[in-house]
Amino acid sequence: MQQSREVASALTTFFAKNASGDLSTFDEVVSSDEAVLAIGSSAQEWFSGQEATRGAYGLEGVLIDPGPIDAWENGETGWAVARPQFSIPDGPSFRLRFTAVFLREQGAWKLIHLHGSYPVPDEVAVEHPGWWDAA
């Protein structure tokens, strides 16, 4: 296992292309494997498979500052963690905790799994378990 600038760069590229609004970039940055899975911070944001993940792709107009990225690779698998800042035009800005897993496909790192979550205090999570089961 080694730290990987290439995987960190793949995550930065994913953020930029996802925020561009150009849906044709999906295949450039997301794995072609049907096992692709994207999980967001909302209970309803669970996108499994190519069709669902493609439908969730594209945050046009949202500015994403990836911030520092820690990334590693081992063989054909890479992973990265970050706390990106998302800024919605004329709206709020927020920071998520973000984990991404990549596969090397035809020489390029492509996203196979992501999970972005908004940190919630344990007391809130335990007090409102129904929020998390809403999906």
DSSP file (Angstrom, degrees, kcal/mol; ACC not computed):
  #  RESIDUE AA STRUCTURE BP1 BP2  ACC     N-H-->O    O-->H-N    N-H-->O    O-->H-N    TCO  KAPPA ALPHA  PHI   PSI    X-CA   Y-CA   Z-CA
    1    1 A M              0   0    0      0, 0.0     2,-0.3     0, 0.0    73,-0.2   0.000 360.0 360.0 360.0 139.3    0.0    0.0    0.0
    2    2 A Q  E     -A   73   0A   0     71,-2.2    71,-2.5     2,-0.0     2,-0.0  -0.992 360.0 -95.9-146.3 153.4    1.3    3.5   -0.8
    3    3 A Q  E     -A   72   0A   0     -2,-0.3     2,-0.4    69,-0.2    69,-0.3  -0.366  43.4-149.1 -63.8 151.6    0.0    7.0   -0.8
    4    4 A S     >  -     0   0    0     67,-2.2     4,-1.6    75,-0.2     5,-0.1  -0.933  30.2-178.2-138.2 112.2   -1.2    8.0   -4.3
    5    5 A R  H  > S+     0   0    0     -2,-0.4     4,-2.6     2,-0.2     5,-0.2   0.819  92.5  59.8 -69.4 -31.5   -1.2   11.4   -5.9
    6    6 A E  H  > S+     0   0    0      2,-0.2     4,-2.0     1,-0.2    -1,-0.2   0.908 105.9  45.2 -64.9 -41.7   -3.0    9.8   -8.9
    7    7 A V  H  > S+     0   0    0      2,-0.2     4,-2.0     1,-0.2    -1,-0.2   0.904 112.5  51.7 -68.7 -40.4   -6.0    8.7   -6.8
    8    8 A A  H  X S+     0   0    0     -4,-1.6     4,-2.1     1,-0.2    -2,-0.2   0.919 110.9  48.8 -59.6 -42.6   -6.1   12.1   -5.1
    9    9 A S  H  X S+     0   0    0     -4,-2.6     4,-2.7     1,-0.2    -1,-0.2   0.872 106.8  56.1 -64.9 -37.1   -6.1   13.7   -8.6
   10   10 A A  H  X S+     0   0    0     -4,-2.0     4,-2.4     2,-0.2    -1,-0.2   0.884 108.1  48.2 -62.6 -38.3   -8.9   11.3   -9.7
   11   11 A L  H  X S+     0   0    0     -4,-2.0     4,-2.5     2,-0.2    -2,-0.2   0.922 111.4  49.4 -68.8 -42.7  -11.1   12.5   -6.8
   12   12 A T  H  X S+     0   0    0     -4,-2.1     4,-2.3     1,-0.2    -2,-0.2   0.918 112.6  48.3 -60.1 -43.2  -10.4   16.2   -7.7
   13   13 A T  H  X S+     0   0    0     -4,-2.7     4,-2.8     2,-0.2     5,-0.3   0.902 109.0  53.4 -64.3 -41.6  -11.2   15.4  -11.3
   14   14 A F  H  X S+     0   0    0     -4,-2.4     4,-2.7     1,-0.2     5,-0.2   0.941 109.8  48.2 -57.8 -47.9  -14.4   13.6  -10.3
   15   15 A F  H  X S+     0   0    0     -4,-2.5     4,-2.0     1,-0.2    -2,-0.2   0.938 113.8  46.9 -57.8 -47.7  -15.5   16.7   -8.2
   16   16 A A  H  X S+     0   0    0     -4,-2.3     4,-0.7     1,-0.2    -2,-0.2   0.917 116.0  42.8 -63.6 -45.4  -14.8   19.1  -11.1
   17   17 A K  H  < S+     0   0    0     -4,-2.8     3,-0.5     1,-0.2     4,-0.5   0.875 112.6  53.1 -71.7 -36.1  -16.5   17.0  -13.8
   18   18 A N  H >< S+     0   0    0     -4,-2.7    41,-2.8    -5,-0.3     3,-0.6   0.882 112.6  45.2 -63.9 -38.1  -19.5   16.2  -11.6
   19   19 A A  H 3< S+     0   0    0     -4,-2.0    42,-1.1    -5,-0.2    -1,-0.2   0.577  95.0  79.4 -82.1  -9.6  -20.0   20.0  -10.9
   20   20 A S  T 3< S-     0   0    0     -4,-0.7    -1,-0.2    -3,-0.5    -2,-0.2   0.751  94.0-131.2 -72.1 -22.4  -19.6   20.9  -14.5
   21   21 A G    <   +     0   0    0     -3,-0.6     2,-1.1    -4,-0.5    -3,-0.1   0.429  68.0 127.6  84.3  -2.0  -23.1   20.0  -15.5
   22   22 A D    >   -     0   0    0     -5,-0.5     3,-1.8     1,-0.2    -1,-0.2  -0.761  39.4-172.5 -91.5  97.4  -21.8   18.0  -18.4
   23   23 A L  G >  S+     0   0    0     -2,-1.1     3,-1.5     1,-0.3     4,-0.2   0.675  75.7  75.7 -66.4 -16.9  -23.4   14.6  -18.0
   24   24 A S  G 3  S+     0   0    0      1,-0.3     3,-0.4     2,-0.1    -1,-0.3   0.633  83.2  68.4 -70.0 -10.9  -21.3   13.2  -20.8
   25   25 A T  G X> S+     0   0    0     -3,-1.8     4,-1.1     1,-0.2     3,-1.0   0.538  71.5  94.9 -83.8  -5.5  -18.3   13.1  -18.5
   26   26 A F  H X> S+     0   0    0     -3,-1.5     4,-2.2     1,-0.3     3,-1.0   0.913  83.8  48.2 -51.6 -50.8  -19.8   10.4  -16.3
   27   27 A D  H 34 S+     0   0    0     -3,-0.4    -1,-0.3     1,-0.2    -2,-0.1   0.717 104.9  61.8 -67.3 -20.1  -18.0    7.5  -18.1
   28   28 A E  H <4 S+     0   0    0     -3,-1.0    -1,-0.2    -4,-0.2    -2,-0.2   0.807 120.8  19.9 -72.5 -29.4  -14.7    9.4  -17.9
   29   29 A V  H << S+     0   0    0     -4,-1.1    82,-2.8    -3,-1.0     2,-0.4   0.538 112.3  71.4-121.5 -10.5  -14.7    9.4  -14.1
   30   30 A V  B  < S-b  111   0A   0     -4,-2.2    82,-0.2    80,-0.3    -1,-0.1  -0.913  83.9-106.1-115.7 138.7  -17.1    6.6  -12.9
   31   31 A S        -     0   0    0     80,-3.2     5,-0.1    -2,-0.4    -2,-0.1  -0.172  15.4-136.5 -57.3 148.9  -16.4    2.9  -13.2
   32   32 A S  S    S+     0   0    0     -5,-0.1    -1,-0.1     3,-0.0     2,-0.1   0.482  70.5 115.0 -83.5  -3.8  -18.3    0.9  -15.9
   33   33 A D  S >  S-     0   0    0      1,-0.1     3,-1.4     2,-0.1    16,-0.1  -0.429  71.2-133.8 -71.0 140.0  -18.9   -1.9  -13.3
   34   34 A E  T 3  S+     0   0    0      1,-0.3    -1,-0.1    -2,-0.1    16,-0.1   0.676  99.7  74.6 -66.6 -16.7  -22.6   -2.4  -12.4
   35   35 A A  T 3   +     0   0    0     14,-0.1    -1,-0.3    13,-0.1    -2,-0.1   0.412  65.4 133.4 -78.3   3.9  -21.5   -2.6   -8.7
   36   36 A V    <   -     0   0    0     -3,-1.4    13,-3.1    -5,-0.1     2,-0.4  -0.280  34.0-175.9 -57.2 138.5  -21.0    1.2   -8.6
   37   37 A L  E     -Dc  48 113A   0     75,-2.1    77,-1.9    11,-0.2     2,-0.4  -0.989  15.2-172.2-144.7 129.1  -22.6    2.7   -5.5
   38   38 A A  E     -Dc  47 114A   0      9,-2.5     9,-3.2    -2,-0.4     2,-0.5  -0.989   5.5-172.8-123.7 127.2  -23.0    6.3   -4.4
   39   39 A I  E     -Dc  46 115A   0     75,-2.3    77,-2.6    -2,-0.4     7,-0.2  -0.979   5.9-169.8-122.8 123.6  -24.4    7.2   -0.9
   40   40 A G        -     0   0    0      5,-2.6     5,-0.1    -2,-0.5    77,-0.0  -0.271  39.4 -94.4 -99.6-170.5  -25.2   10.8    0.0
   41   41 A S  S    S+     0   0    0     -2,-0.1     2,-0.2    76,-0.1    77,-0.1   0.704  98.8  82.3 -83.3 -19.7  -26.0   12.3    3.4
   42   42 A S  S >  S-     0   0    0      1,-0.1     3,-1.6    75,-0.0    -2,-0.3  -0.587  86.1-122.4 -83.8 148.3  -29.8   12.1    2.9
   43   43 A A  T 3  S+     0   0    0      1,-0.3    -1,-0.1    -2,-0.2    92,-0.1   0.792 114.0  52.8 -59.1 -27.7  -31.6    8.9    3.8
   44   44 A Q  T 3  S+     0   0    0      1,-0.1     2,-1.6    90,-0.0    -1,-0.3   0.564  84.2  94.0 -84.8  -8.9  -32.9    8.8    0.2
   45   45 A E    <   +     0   0    0     -3,-1.6    -5,-2.6    -5,-0.1     2,-0.4  -0.562  45.7 124.7 -90.5  77.3  -29.5    9.3   -1.4
   46   46 A W  E     -D   39   0A   0     -2,-1.6     2,-0.7    -7,-0.2    -7,-0.2  -0.908  33.9-179.3-134.2 102.2  -28.6    5.6   -2.1
   47   47 A F  E     -D   38   0A   0     -9,-3.2    -9,-2.5    -2,-0.4     2,-0.5  -0.894   2.3-178.9-115.5 105.1  -27.8    5.1   -5.7
   48   48 A S  E     +D   37   0A   0     -2,-0.7     4,-0.5   -11,-0.2   -11,-0.2  -0.893  47.0   9.6-110.5 128.2  -26.9    1.5   -6.6
   49   49 A G  S  > S-     0   0    0    -13,-3.1     4,-2.3    -2,-0.5     5,-0.3  -0.110  94.3 -68.2  93.6 167.2  -25.9    0.5  -10.1
   50   50 A Q  H  > S+     0   0    0      1,-0.2     4,-2.8     2,-0.2     5,-0.2   0.922 126.7  48.4 -61.8 -49.0  -25.1    2.3  -13.3
   51   51 A E  H  > S+     0   0    0      1,-0.2     4,-2.0     2,-0.2    -1,-0.2   0.933 115.7  42.6 -62.4 -47.4  -28.6    3.7  -14.1
   52   52 A A  H  > S+     0   0    0     -4,-0.5     4,-1.1     2,-0.2    -1,-0.2   0.916 116.8  47.1 -66.0 -43.0  -29.2    5.1  -10.6
   53   53 A T  H  X S+     0   0    0     -4,-2.3     4,-0.7     1,-0.2     3,-0.5   0.906 111.2  51.1 -67.8 -40.4  -25.7    6.5  -10.2
   54   54 A R  H >< S+     0   0    0     -4,-2.8     3,-0.9    -5,-0.3    -1,-0.2   0.892 107.6  54.7 -61.5 -38.9  -25.8    8.1  -13.6
   55   55 A G  H 3< S+     0   0    0     -4,-2.0    -1,-0.2    -5,-0.2    -2,-0.2   0.763 109.3  47.3 -66.1 -25.2  -29.2    9.7  -12.7
   56   56 A A  H 3< S+     0   0    0     -4,-1.1    -1,-0.2    -3,-0.5    -2,-0.2   0.527  91.9 104.9 -91.6  -7.4  -27.6   11.2   -9.5
   57   57 A Y    <<  +     0   0    0     -3,-0.9   -34,-0.1    -4,-0.7   -31,-0.1  -0.490  53.5  59.0 -78.7 140.9  -24.6   12.6  -11.4
   58   58 A G        -     0   0    0     -2,-0.2     2,-0.3     1,-0.1   -39,-0.2   0.695  41.7-172.7 108.1  96.6  -24.3   16.2  -12.2
   59   59 A L    >   -     0   0    0    -41,-2.8     3,-2.6     3,-0.1    -1,-0.1  -0.429  25.1-166.2-108.1  54.6  -24.3   19.0   -9.6
   60   60 A E  T 3   +     0   0    0     -2,-0.3   -40,-0.2     1,-0.3     3,-0.1  -0.108  69.6  10.2 -50.9 130.9  -24.4   21.8  -12.1
   61   61 A G  T 3  S+     0   0    0    -42,-1.1     2,-0.4     1,-0.3    -1,-0.3   0.203  94.6 123.1  87.3 -16.0  -23.6   25.2  -10.6
   62   62 A V    <   -     0   0    0     -3,-2.6     2,-0.5   -43,-0.2    -1,-0.3  -0.660  56.1-141.2 -79.8 128.9  -22.4   23.8   -7.3
   63   63 A L  E     -H   87   0B   0     24,-2.7    24,-2.7    -2,-0.4     2,-0.5  -0.781  16.0-163.5 -90.5 132.6  -18.9   24.8   -6.5
   64   64 A I  E     -H   86   0B   0     -2,-0.5    22,-0.2    22,-0.2     3,-0.1  -0.962  12.2-171.1-122.5 117.4  -16.8   22.1   -4.8
   65   65 A D  E     -H   85   0B   0     20,-2.7    20,-2.7    -2,-0.5    18,-0.0  -0.914   9.6-162.4-102.0 106.5  -13.6   22.9   -3.0
   66   66 A P        -     0   0    0      0, 0.0    17,-0.6     0, 0.0    -1,-0.1   0.775  18.6-165.6 -63.3 -26.0  -12.0   19.4   -2.3
   67   67 A G        -     0   0    0     15,-0.1     2,-0.1    18,-0.1    -3,-0.0  -0.218  52.6 -11.4  65.5-168.1   -9.7   20.7    0.3
   68   68 A P  S    S-     0   0    0      0, 0.0    15,-0.6     0, 0.0     2,-0.4  -0.365  70.4-157.7 -63.9 140.4   -6.9   18.4    1.4
   69   69 A I  E     - E   0  82A   0     13,-0.1     2,-0.5    -2,-0.1    13,-0.2  -0.982   9.1-158.4-123.2 129.9   -7.2   14.8    0.1
   70   70 A D  E     + E   0  81A   0     11,-2.3    11,-2.4    -2,-0.4     2,-0.3  -0.942  26.0 173.6-103.0 125.0   -5.5   11.8    1.6
   71   71 A A  E     + E   0  80A   0     -2,-0.5   -67,-2.2     9,-0.2     2,-0.3  -0.976  13.4 179.5-139.5 148.7   -5.3    9.0   -1.0
   72   72 A W  E     -AE   3  79A   0      7,-2.6     7,-2.1    -2,-0.3     2,-0.3  -0.907   8.1-158.1-138.8 163.6   -3.8    5.5   -1.2
   73   73 A E  E     -AE   2  78A   0    -71,-2.5   -71,-2.2    -2,-0.3     2,-0.3  -0.990   9.9-177.1-144.0 153.5   -3.5    2.7   -3.7
   74   74 A N  E >   - E   0  77A   0      3,-3.0     3,-1.5    -2,-0.3     2,-0.3  -0.818  68.1 -51.7-149.0 104.2   -2.8   -1.0   -3.6
   75   75 A G  T 3  S-     0   0    0     -2,-0.3    -1,-0.1     1,-0.2     0, 0.0  -0.499 123.8 -12.5  65.9-124.5   -2.7   -2.7   -7.0
   76   76 A E  T 3  S+     0   0    0     -2,-0.3    28,-2.3    -3,-0.1     2,-0.4   0.281 123.1  82.5 -94.7   9.7   -5.8   -1.9   -9.0
   77   77 A T  E <   +EF  74 103A   0     -3,-1.5    -3,-3.0    26,-0.2     2,-0.3  -0.941  51.4 174.8-119.4 137.2   -7.7   -0.4   -6.0
   78   78 A G  E     -EF  73 102A   0     24,-2.5    24,-3.7    -2,-0.4     2,-0.3  -0.952   5.7-171.2-134.7 156.7   -7.4    3.1   -4.7
   79   79 A W  E     -EF  72 101A   0     -7,-2.1    -7,-2.6    -2,-0.3     2,-0.3  -0.990   0.5-171.0-147.8 154.6   -9.3    5.1   -2.0
   80   80 A A  E     -EF  71 100A   0     20,-2.6    20,-2.7    -2,-0.3     2,-0.4  -0.987   8.3-157.7-146.1 151.4   -9.4    8.6   -0.8
   81   81 A V  E     +EF  70  99A   0    -11,-2.4   -11,-2.3    -2,-0.3     2,-0.3  -0.976  23.3 152.9-129.5 146.5  -10.8   10.7    2.0
   82   82 A A  E     -EF  69  98A   0     16,-2.1    16,-2.7    -2,-0.4   -13,-0.1  -0.964  42.7-132.3-158.9 169.0  -11.6   14.4    2.1
   83   83 A R        -     0   0    0    -17,-0.6    14,-0.2   -15,-0.6   -14,-0.0  -0.624  38.4-170.4-127.8  72.2  -13.8   17.0    3.7
   84   84 A P        -     0   0    0      0, 0.0    12,-1.9     0, 0.0     2,-0.6  -0.260  19.0-131.0 -68.8 150.6  -14.9   19.0    0.6
   85   85 A Q  E     -HI  65  95B   0    -20,-2.7   -20,-2.7    10,-0.2     2,-0.5  -0.905  19.1-160.1-100.4 123.0  -16.8   22.3    0.8
   86   86 A F  E     -HI  64  94B   0      8,-3.3     8,-2.5    -2,-0.6     2,-0.5  -0.902   5.6-168.6-103.6 129.6  -19.9   22.4   -1.4
   87   87 A S  E     -HI  63  93B   0    -24,-2.7   -24,-2.7    -2,-0.5     6,-0.2  -0.975   7.3-155.5-123.5 120.6  -21.2   25.9   -2.2
   88   88 A I    >   -     0   0    0      4,-2.5     3,-2.4    -2,-0.5   -26,-0.1  -0.813  32.8-105.7 -94.2 127.8  -24.7   26.3   -3.7
   89   89 A P  T 3  S-     0   0    0      0, 0.0    -1,-0.1     0, 0.0   -27,-0.0  -0.270 104.1  -1.0 -54.7 133.7  -25.1   29.5   -5.7
   90   90 A D  T 3  S+     0   0    0      1,-0.2    -3,-0.0    -3,-0.0    -2,-0.0   0.754 130.0  77.4  55.9  26.3  -27.3   31.9   -3.8
   91   91 A G  S <  S-     0   0    0     -3,-2.4    -1,-0.2     1,-0.2     2,-0.0  -0.669  87.4 -51.0-143.6-162.6  -27.6   29.2   -1.1
   92   92 A P        -     0   0    0      0, 0.0    -4,-2.5     0, 0.0     2,-0.4  -0.251  35.9-140.1 -78.9 165.0  -25.7   27.6    1.7
   93   93 A S  E     +I   87   0B   0     -6,-0.2     2,-0.3     2,-0.0    -6,-0.2  -0.947  26.8 172.1-116.8 145.6  -22.2   26.2    1.9
   94   94 A F  E     -I   86   0B   0     -8,-2.5    -8,-3.3    -2,-0.4     2,-0.4  -0.990  26.4-131.3-152.4 156.7  -21.5   23.0    3.8
   95   95 A R  E     -I   85   0B   0     -2,-0.3     2,-0.3   -10,-0.2   -10,-0.2  -0.931  21.8-164.8-113.7 132.9  -18.7   20.6    4.3
   96   96 A L        -     0   0    0    -12,-1.9     2,-0.5    -2,-0.4    22,-0.2  -0.782  25.0-120.7-109.9 157.5  -19.1   16.8    4.1
   97   97 A R  E     - G   0 117A   0     20,-3.1    20,-2.7    -2,-0.3     2,-0.4  -0.883  42.6-165.8 -90.8 130.9  -17.0   13.9    5.2
   98   98 A F  E     -FG  82 116A   0    -16,-2.7   -16,-2.1    -2,-0.5     2,-0.4  -0.972  21.3-178.6-133.5 131.0  -16.2   12.1    2.0
   99   99 A T  E     -FG  81 115A   0     16,-2.3    16,-2.4    -2,-0.4     2,-0.4  -0.990  10.2-176.7-125.1 136.2  -14.8    8.6    1.2
  100  100 A A  E     -FG  80 114A   0    -20,-2.7   -20,-2.6    -2,-0.4     2,-0.4  -0.993  12.0-158.4-135.2 142.0  -14.2    7.4   -2.3
  101  101 A V  E     -FG  79 113A   0     12,-3.0    11,-3.0    -2,-0.4    12,-1.7  -0.963  15.0-166.5-118.9 136.9  -13.0    4.1   -3.7
  102  102 A F  E     -FG  78 111A   0    -24,-3.7   -24,-2.5    -2,-0.4     2,-0.4  -0.891  11.4-155.1-123.8 151.1  -11.5    3.8   -7.2
  103  103 A L  E     -FG  77 110A   0      7,-2.7     7,-2.9    -2,-0.3     2,-0.7  -0.953  26.3-120.7-118.1 144.3  -10.7    1.0   -9.6
  104  104 A R  E     + G   0 109A   0    -28,-2.3     2,-0.5    -2,-0.4     5,-0.2  -0.781  37.1 179.1 -84.9 117.3   -8.0    1.2  -12.2
  105  105 A E  E >   - G   0 108A   0      3,-3.2     3,-2.0    -2,-0.7    -2,-0.0  -0.980  67.8 -20.2-123.4 118.8   -9.8    0.6  -15.6
  106  106 A Q  T 3  S-     0   0    0     -2,-0.5    -1,-0.1     1,-0.3     3,-0.1   0.876 129.7 -49.4  50.4  42.9   -7.8    0.8  -18.8
  107  107 A G  T 3  S+     0   0    0      1,-0.2     2,-0.4    -3,-0.0    -1,-0.3   0.401 119.9 101.4  83.9  -2.0   -5.1    2.8  -17.0
  108  108 A A  E <  S- G   0 105A   0     -3,-2.0    -3,-3.2    -5,-0.0     2,-0.5  -0.909  72.9-121.2-118.4 143.7   -7.4    5.3  -15.5
  109  109 A W  E     - G   0 104A   0     -2,-0.4     2,-0.4    -5,-0.2    -5,-0.2  -0.721  36.4-175.9 -80.8 123.0   -8.7    5.6  -11.9
  110  110 A K  E     - G   0 103A   0     -7,-2.9    -7,-2.7    -2,-0.5   -80,-0.3  -0.965  28.5-108.8-126.2 140.8  -12.5    5.5  -11.9
  111  111 A L  E     +bG  30 102A   0    -82,-2.8   -80,-3.2    -2,-0.4    -9,-0.3  -0.435  36.8 166.3 -69.0 130.2  -14.8    5.9   -9.0
  112  112 A I  E     +     0   0A   0    -11,-3.0   -75,-2.1     1,-0.4     2,-0.3   0.600  69.5  15.6-112.8 -25.2  -16.7    2.7   -7.9
  113  113 A H  E     +cG  37 101A   0    -12,-1.7   -12,-3.0   -77,-0.2    -1,-0.4  -0.988  59.2 176.3-152.0 138.4  -18.0    3.9   -4.6
  114  114 A L  E     -cG  38 100A   0    -77,-1.9   -75,-2.3    -2,-0.3     2,-0.4  -0.993   6.0-172.6-139.6 151.5  -18.5    7.1   -2.8
  115  115 A H  E     -cG  39  99A   0    -16,-2.4   -16,-2.3    -2,-0.3     2,-0.5  -0.935   4.0-177.8-143.2 117.9  -20.0    8.1    0.5
  116  116 A G  E     + G   0  98A   0    -77,-2.6     2,-0.4    -2,-0.4   -18,-0.2  -0.965  11.3 177.1-114.8 130.6  -20.6   11.7    1.6
  117  117 A S  E     - G   0  97A   0    -20,-2.7   -20,-3.1    -2,-0.5   -76,-0.1  -0.980  29.4-132.5-136.9 148.8  -22.0   12.4    5.0
  118  118 A Y        -     0   0    0     -2,-0.4     2,-0.1   -22,-0.2   -22,-0.1  -0.859  40.0-112.0 -94.7 124.7  -22.8   15.4    7.1
  119  119 A P        -     0   0    0      0, 0.0   -24,-0.1     0, 0.0    -1,-0.0  -0.368  38.1-175.3 -64.2 128.7  -21.5   15.0   10.6
  120  120 A V        -     0   0    0     -2,-0.1     5,-0.1     3,-0.0    -3,-0.0  -0.985  30.8-108.0-124.0 132.1  -24.3   14.6   13.1
  121  121 A P    >>  -     0   0    0      0, 0.0     4,-2.1     0, 0.0     3,-0.8  -0.275  27.8-120.2 -57.8 144.7  -23.7   14.4   16.9
  122  122 A D  H 3> S+     0   0    0      1,-0.3     4,-2.7     2,-0.2     5,-0.3   0.862 112.5  60.4 -54.0 -38.5  -24.3   10.9   18.3
  123  123 A E  H 3> S+     0   0    0      1,-0.2     4,-1.8     2,-0.2    -1,-0.3   0.890 107.3  45.0 -59.7 -38.6  -27.0   12.3   20.6
  124  124 A V  H <> S+     0   0    0     -3,-0.8     4,-1.7     2,-0.2    -1,-0.2   0.919 112.6  50.8 -70.4 -44.3  -29.0   13.5   17.6
  125  125 A A  H  < S+     0   0    0     -4,-2.1    -2,-0.2     1,-0.2     7,-0.2   0.909 115.2  42.4 -60.0 -43.3  -28.5   10.2   15.7
  126  126 A V  H  < S+     0   0    0     -4,-2.7    -1,-0.2     1,-0.2    -2,-0.2   0.851 113.5  52.4 -72.6 -35.1  -29.6    8.2   18.7
  127  127 A E  H  < S+     0   0    0     -4,-1.8    -1,-0.2    -5,-0.3    -2,-0.2   0.769 119.3  33.9 -72.3 -26.1  -32.5   10.5   19.6
  128  128 A H    >X  +     0   0    0     -4,-1.7     3,-1.5     1,-0.1     4,-0.5  -0.450  64.1 152.9-128.7  59.6  -33.9   10.4   16.0
  129  129 A P  H >>  +     0   0    0      0, 0.0     3,-0.8     0, 0.0     4,-0.8   0.793  68.8  68.9 -63.2 -26.3  -33.3    6.9   14.6
  130  130 A G  H 34 S+     0   0    0      1,-0.2     4,-0.3     2,-0.2     3,-0.3   0.775  87.6  66.7 -63.1 -26.2  -36.3    7.2   12.3
  131  131 A W  H X4 S+     0   0    0     -3,-1.5     3,-0.9     1,-0.2    -1,-0.2   0.894 101.9  46.7 -60.0 -39.1  -34.5    9.8   10.2
  132  132 A W  H << S+     0   0    0     -3,-0.8     3,-0.4    -4,-0.5    -1,-0.2   0.693 110.9  51.2 -81.0 -19.1  -31.9    7.3    9.0
  133  133 A D  T 3< S+     0   0    0     -4,-0.8    -1,-0.2    -3,-0.3    -2,-0.2   0.333  77.6 103.9 -97.4   7.3  -34.5    4.6    8.2
  134  134 A A    <         0   0    0     -3,-0.9    -1,-0.2    -4,-0.3    -2,-0.1   0.718 360.0 360.0 -63.7 -21.5  -36.6    7.0    6.0
  135  135 A A              0   0    0     -3,-0.4    -1,-0.3    -4,-0.1    -2,-0.1   0.517 360.0 360.0 -72.6 360.0  -35.3    5.5    2.8
